[in-house]
């Protein structure tokens, strides 16, 4: 059985504009390589929680997250964050440290298209 429990006071992003505005607001975590990505992904989650939003962690293996290339260097192993945009049922890759905001998939039709 698989289920999901989310803290009641945290919300998903309603629109992409809301997500993009939040992403642009938090430039304090931008940095050059190399970085301690696990620390930065946790700090991003804290920033989101302080603003009332829910972010989950997102693993990147060989430059790819959920079949989407997020780094051109396919040797990259990394951890960042993901967010749900509810009005379009999209999942977005969020990497404040490396200034990346990339659509991973859309679940309206059950997967990426």
N, C-alpha and C positions, 0 to 999 in steps of 0.2 A: 504494500500500500504506500502510495506517495501522496503527501499532502504538504501544504505550505501554511505556516503561521507567520503573520506579520504583525509587528507592534501596531496597535490601533492608531496611535497618534501620527504615524508616518504615512505618507501618501506617495503614490506614483505620480509622475509628471503627466498632467492632463493633455498637453499639446507639445509638439516639438519646439515651438517658440518659447514655451516655459522652460523646457530643458536647456535650450540654447542660451537663454538669458541667464540661467543659473550657472552654466558652464563658463560663460564669458565673465561672470561676476567673480569667480574664484581663480584668479591668476596667481595667487600666492604659492601654489604648489608647482608651478612651471619650473622645469629644471633641465639641465643638460645631462647627457649620458656620462658615465653610468649612474644608476640610482638604485636605491634600496626599494624596489617596487612594492614589496609587501608592506613596508611602512607607509608609502605614499597611498596605496589603495585603502589602507585602514584610515589614514587621515582624511581621505576624500569621503569615506563613509561617515566619519564624524562631522565633517562640514555639512554634508547632506542632511544628517539627522538634526543638526542645530537649526537648519532651515526648514525642517519638517518633511524631508523627502527620504525615500527608501532607495538605497543603492545596494546591489549585491556585488560579490566579487566575480571577476571574469578571468579565467586562465587563458593564456596565449601559449600555444605549443608550435614551435617552428614557424613563428610569425603569423599563425592563423588562430582566430577565435570563431567558433561555430561556422566553419567552412568559409569564413571571410578573411582575406589577407589584411592584416592591420599593420604589418611591418614588411617592407620590401626584402629585408634580410631574413630569409627563411631559416636561419639558425637561432632566432630569438625565442627565448622562453621568458615569459613575463606574467605579471598579474596586474590587473587594473580593475575596473568596475563596469557594471551594466545597469541600465535603467529601463523601465517600461514606460512607453508613452501610450496612454490609454485610449485616446480618441482614434488612433490609427492602428492600435495593437502591434506596435513596433517595439523591438528590443534594440537598444543603442549601446555601443561600446563607448565608455567614458574613461579617458586617461588624462587627468588634469596635469600630471607630471610631464607628459610628452605632448600635451596640447592636441590630443586626438579625440574627435567625436565622430564615430562611424556607425552607420546603420548596419546591424548584424542580420536582422531578419524581420519579417512581418508575419504574424500568426493568423491573419484574417483567413487565409486559405490553408492553414495548418503548417506553414513552413516558409522557407525563403523563396522568393521569386522576384 
